[in-house]
């Protein structure tokens, strides 16, 4: 079994699998918010939140909130995965 920097091949494979799973989740949420909401804007506009149609809200503010959440979620979870699998970068 080949090791890289003291990390076993199985650990690196598990790390990569977790990375792919997180990236896939992030891209699916991004796709839904970006394209599916825009495709169904007429139907979404029948839902009213705080006096604004939901389709308008998602285009104006909601999508931006989701995108910022995706960035923080990805960074937080990747840092946790880095520590879990022992591949975190050293602080200088």
C-alpha positions as a Markdown table, in Angstrom:
| # | Residue | x | y | z |
|---|---|---|---|---|
| 1 | Unk | 0.0 | 0.0 | 0.0 |
| 2 | Unk | 1.4 | 3.3 | -1.1 |
| 3 | Unk | 1.4 | 6.2 | 1.4 |
| 4 | Unk | 1.7 | 9.9 | 0.6 |
| 5 | Unk | 3.0 | 12.1 | 3.5 |
| 6 | Unk | 2.1 | 9.4 | 6.0 |
| 7 | Unk | -1.5 | 9.1 | 4.8 |
| 8 | Unk | -2.8 | 5.8 | 3.5 |
| 9 | Unk | -4.3 | 5.3 | 0.1 |
| 10 | Unk | -7.6 | 4.3 | 1.7 |
| 11 | Unk | -7.8 | 7.5 | 3.7 |
| 12 | Unk | -7.0 | 9.6 | 0.6 |
| 13 | Unk | -9.8 | 7.7 | -1.3 |
| 14 | Unk | -12.3 | 8.4 | 1.5 |
| 15 | Unk | -11.2 | 12.0 | 1.5 |
| 16 | Unk | -11.7 | 12.3 | -2.3 |
| 17 | Unk | -15.1 | 10.6 | -2.0 |
| 18 | Unk | -16.2 | 13.1 | 0.7 |
| 19 | Unk | -14.9 | 15.9 | -1.5 |
| 20 | Unk | -16.8 | 14.8 | -4.5 |
| 21 | Unk | -20.0 | 14.3 | -2.5 |
| 22 | Unk | -19.8 | 17.9 | -1.1 |
| 23 | Unk | -19.0 | 19.4 | -4.5 |
| 24 | Unk | -21.9 | 17.5 | -6.1 |
| 25 | Unk | -24.3 | 18.7 | -3.4 |
| 26 | Unk | -23.1 | 22.3 | -3.8 |
| 27 | Unk | -23.5 | 22.2 | -7.6 |
| 28 | Unk | -27.0 | 20.7 | -7.4 |
| 29 | Unk | -28.2 | 23.4 | -5.1 |
| 30 | Unk | -26.5 | 26.1 | -7.3 |
| 31 | Unk | -28.2 | 24.6 | -10.4 |
| 32 | Unk | -31.6 | 24.5 | -8.8 |
| 33 | Unk | -31.4 | 28.1 | -7.5 |
| 34 | Unk | -30.0 | 29.4 | -10.7 |
| 35 | Unk | -31.9 | 27.6 | -13.4 |
| 36 | Unk | -34.9 | 25.8 | -12.0 |
| 37 | Unk | -36.2 | 28.9 | -10.1 |
| 38 | Unk | -35.8 | 31.0 | -13.3 |
| 39 | Unk | -37.6 | 28.3 | -15.4 |
| 40 | Unk | -40.6 | 28.2 | -13.0 |
| 41 | Unk | -40.7 | 31.9 | -12.2 |
| 42 | Unk | -44.4 | 32.2 | -13.2 |
| 43 | Unk | -45.4 | 29.5 | -10.9 |
| 44 | Unk | -43.2 | 30.8 | -8.1 |
| 45 | Unk | -44.7 | 34.3 | -8.4 |
| 46 | Unk | -48.1 | 32.8 | -7.2 |
| 47 | Unk | -46.4 | 32.5 | -3.8 |
| 48 | Unk | -46.1 | 35.9 | -2.0 |
| 49 | Unk | -43.6 | 36.5 | 0.8 |
| 50 | Unk | -43.7 | 39.8 | 2.7 |
| 51 | Unk | -45.7 | 41.3 | -0.2 |
| 52 | Unk | -43.3 | 40.3 | -2.9 |
| 53 | Unk | -43.8 | 37.4 | -5.4 |
| 54 | Unk | -41.4 | 34.6 | -4.6 |
| 55 | Unk | -39.9 | 34.5 | -8.2 |
| 56 | Unk | -39.0 | 38.2 | -7.9 |
| 57 | Unk | -37.6 | 37.6 | -4.4 |
| 58 | Unk | -35.4 | 34.7 | -5.6 |
| 59 | Unk | -34.1 | 36.8 | -8.5 |
| 60 | Unk | -33.5 | 39.9 | -6.5 |
| 61 | Unk | -32.2 | 38.6 | -3.1 |
| 62 | Unk | -32.9 | 35.0 | -2.4 |
| 63 | Unk | -30.4 | 33.6 | -4.9 |
| 64 | Unk | -27.7 | 35.8 | -3.6 |
| 65 | Unk | -28.4 | 34.7 | 0.0 |
| 66 | Unk | -28.2 | 31.0 | -1.1 |
| 67 | Unk | -25.0 | 31.6 | -3.0 |
| 68 | Unk | -23.3 | 33.2 | 0.0 |
| 69 | Unk | -24.5 | 30.3 | 2.2 |
| 70 | Unk | -23.1 | 27.8 | -0.4 |
| 71 | Unk | -19.7 | 29.4 | -0.1 |
| 72 | Unk | -19.6 | 29.4 | 3.7 |
| 73 | Unk | -21.0 | 25.9 | 3.8 |
| 74 | Unk | -18.4 | 24.5 | 1.4 |
| 75 | Unk | -15.5 | 26.2 | 3.2 |
| 76 | Unk | -16.7 | 25.1 | 6.6 |
| 77 | Unk | -17.3 | 21.5 | 5.5 |
| 78 | Unk | -14.0 | 21.2 | 3.5 |
| 79 | Unk | -12.1 | 22.5 | 6.6 |
| 80 | Unk | -13.8 | 19.8 | 8.7 |
| 81 | Unk | -13.0 | 17.1 | 6.1 |
| 82 | Unk | -9.4 | 18.3 | 5.9 |
| 83 | Unk | -9.0 | 17.9 | 9.7 |
| 84 | Unk | -11.0 | 14.6 | 9.7 |
| 85 | Unk | -8.7 | 13.0 | 7.1 |
| 86 | Unk | -5.5 | 14.6 | 8.2 |
| 87 | Unk | -4.8 | 16.6 | 5.1 |
| 88 | Unk | -5.2 | 20.2 | 6.6 |
| 89 | Unk | -2.7 | 22.8 | 5.7 |
| 90 | Unk | -0.2 | 24.0 | 8.3 |
| 91 | Unk | -0.7 | 27.6 | 9.6 |
| 92 | Unk | 2.3 | 29.9 | 9.3 |
